[in-house]
């Protein structure tokens, strides 16, 4: 049976369309001022714990990874709209977020902390009574501060779009105490002296990769994370970027199921 030129051209066109679809890059959104998880180096390239993680996932899936520079708040809209396949930036898995987004299993257990200027007379959360608390806008730090404002008597909660601005205001006394994830705070202190941890806030929170609700990639990405845990890659990233071994039994080394909104 002869194939007409028109039919052949149509098939070639379909093949050309289908091939790149199968190998389309994974579009990943990241907030670039979040060391040691995401940060841009001198060449303007992303690096960090979660950057290495998504690149390792891309290798597992045979997909190139393209990282988009987005503000923290913009990550949620970009994920919901399908503009990006995944979002990273120490995003905590919460029941509220699971209503509108999907998450992979957790890979880091994150407590929060109260950071103050060095030499401050604030040594505990109780000392924040009548004081100004600060947090990154839409973060779990802000959520925790608002839920506990009455308990600890914060006079005001200031929110910021950048962690650096939050901590600069804390060091300069415009904010009495900053509430944020402890790992990011400790890393930042190495480059921004004059700050210290006044109190640790145990939360039981975990970071996961945020994806569009019921993303068809969710199972694949979650399986890749499981394999990276079993192969010790996540433990290596923990030591590389956080300077300490991952604890036994933590989510960094323990395979977990995909979290659901009912959990």
N, C-alpha and C positions, 0 to 999 in steps of 0.2 A: 504494500500500500504506500502510495506516494504521500509525502508530507509537504504541504504547500509552504512557501516562504513565509506567508503570514502566520501559519500555525507554528512554524519553527521559531519565528521571532517572538511570538507570544510566550512559548515555553521558555525560551532563553530569558525573556523579561521576567517571568515568574521566578525562575531560578535565581536570577540576580537579585530579585527582591527578597526571596526567602533566605538566601545564604547569610547576608549580614544580620537578618533578624535573629538567627540562631546564635550568632556570635556577637550580638550587640554588647557593648560595654556595660558593666554595672555602674549605674549612676549613684554616687554616694554623696550625701550632704554632710558637711562638717563645719563646726564653728572653730575658726582658726586660732583663737586666743585661749586655748584650754590645755596648757602643758601639764603633765607629760603625755596627755592623751592625744591631742591634736595641736600642732603648732607649725608655722611656716619657718623654714630655715632661711639662710642668707640668699639662697637661690630662688626663694619664693615657692619652694616645694613643700608639700605637707609631709610631716613625719610625726611619730608618736606611737604609743601603745595600740590604740584602736586603729590607726592608719596601717600599722603592720598587720593587725588582725584582719581587716577587710581585704588587704592585698593577699594574705594567705588564703582567705576564703575564695577570692577570685582565681587563684591558682588551682584550688580544689575543683572549682566549677568550670575551669577552662575559659574564663572570661576576663577581659581587661577591666581594670577598675579606674574610673574617672571620678575624681573628688571635686565637688563643687564647694566653693567658699560661700557659706551662708551664716547669717546671724542665728543665735540659738533659737529665738522665737520663730524665725522663718523656717526652721527645720520641720516644724509640725505641719504648716500649710503645704510645704513642698512634698511631704510624704502623703498627706491626705489627697492632694491633687494628682499624685502619680508622677510628678515632675522628677522625683528621685526614687530609686529602688530601695535605698536604705539610708538611714540617718545614724550617725555616730556623734558623740560629744558628751560622754558620761551621762546618758539618758537613763534615768531610773525607771524601772518597770513598776507601774502603779495600777491599781484596779481602775482608776478613772481613765488613765491613758489607754488601757486595754479595751475600753468601750468603743474607741474610735480608731485605734491603731493596732497593728500586730507587733509582737516582739519575739525575738529569739530567746532561747534560754539565757539566763544570766551568766556572766563570766567574771564578775568582780563584786565582792561584798563591800558595800560602801557605807561606812558610818559618816556622820557629819561632825562638824566641830564649830566652836565659837572662837573666832580669831580676834585678837585685840592688838593694839599698839604695845610694843615692848615697854615694860615699866608701868603699864596701866594698873589701876587699883581694882580692876575686874578680874577675879580669879574663879568665878563660877557663873552659871546661868542666873542664880539668885541675885548676883551683883548687878544684873542688867535691869533691875527694877527702876523705872523712870528714865531709862537710857534709850538711845536710838540704835535699833538693829538694822543691818543692811543685808541684802541678798540679791542674787542674780534673778532678774525678772523671769517668771514662769518656772523657775527651778524648784526642786524639792526643798531647797533651803528656804525659799519664800513661802512655800506651802506650810512647812513646819513652823516657821516664825509666826504666820498668821494663826495657825491652830493653837499655838502656845503663847500668844501675845498676852492674853488675860492672866495665864498662870504665872508668867515671869514679869509681867508689868512693863513690857516695852512701851515707851511713850510714843514711838513712831517706827514704822518699817519703811525704809527707803529701798527702792529697787533700781537695779542697774542693768545695762545691756552688755557690759563687759566686766569680766572679773578683775582686770587690772584697775579699772576706775573704782570699783567697790573697795579694793584693798588700799588704794592710794588714799581714799577718803577715810578709811579706818586708821591708817597710819598717821594721817594729818589731823585726826580728831573730829572730823565732820560726821563720822559714824563711830559709835562707841564699841560695837562688836559686829563682825561679819559672820554670817552663818552660811557655810558651804561644805562641800565634800572634803573630807580630811586629806585624801591623797593629793588632790589638786592644790590645796592650801600648803601642804608641807613642801611640795615641789616648788611652788612659787616663792616660798620663803627663802630658798637658796639663792634666788636672783633679786629678791626684794627684801632686804634686811629691815629690821625695825618692827617686825610683827612676830606674834607668838600664838600658840594654841592655849586658850584659857580653860576650855572644857571640851571633852569629847562627848558627842551625842550619839548613842547607840540607836540604830534604826532598823537593822535587819534588811536594809535596801540592797538591791542588786542592779548593776548596769546591764542592759541588753541592747541589741541592735534594733532600732525601730523601723518598721516597714509598713507599707500601706495595708489597711485592714484586709485580712484573708489573701495576702499576696501569694500568687502561684509559686513564688521563689522561696517561700518561708520554710518549707520542709527541707529543701536542698541546702539552704544556708544554715539551718539549725543542725543538720547532719554534718556539715563541714565543721561547725564549731565543736561538735561531739568528737570528731576525729582529731581535731587539733588539740583537744584536751587529752585524749588518750595517747597521743603521740608526744605529749610533753611540750608542745609549742607554746601553749598559753602560759605554762609555768616559766618558760624561758623569757617570754615577753614581760611577765611580771618582774622578774629579776633584772632584766635589761632596763626597764623604764622606771621601776619603783625602787630599785636598789635593795630588794629584800626577797627572800624566797616566798612563794605562795604557801599559805597555811594549809595543812592537811585538812581535808574535808570541806574546804571553801569551794565556792562556785567556780573558781579559776581552774580547779583540777577535777571537779565532780560533774559528770554528765547529768543533765537534767532534761525534763520534758519541756515542750513549748508551753509557756504560760498562757492561761486562758482568762477571760473576763470573770469567770465564776470563782477563780482561786482567791 
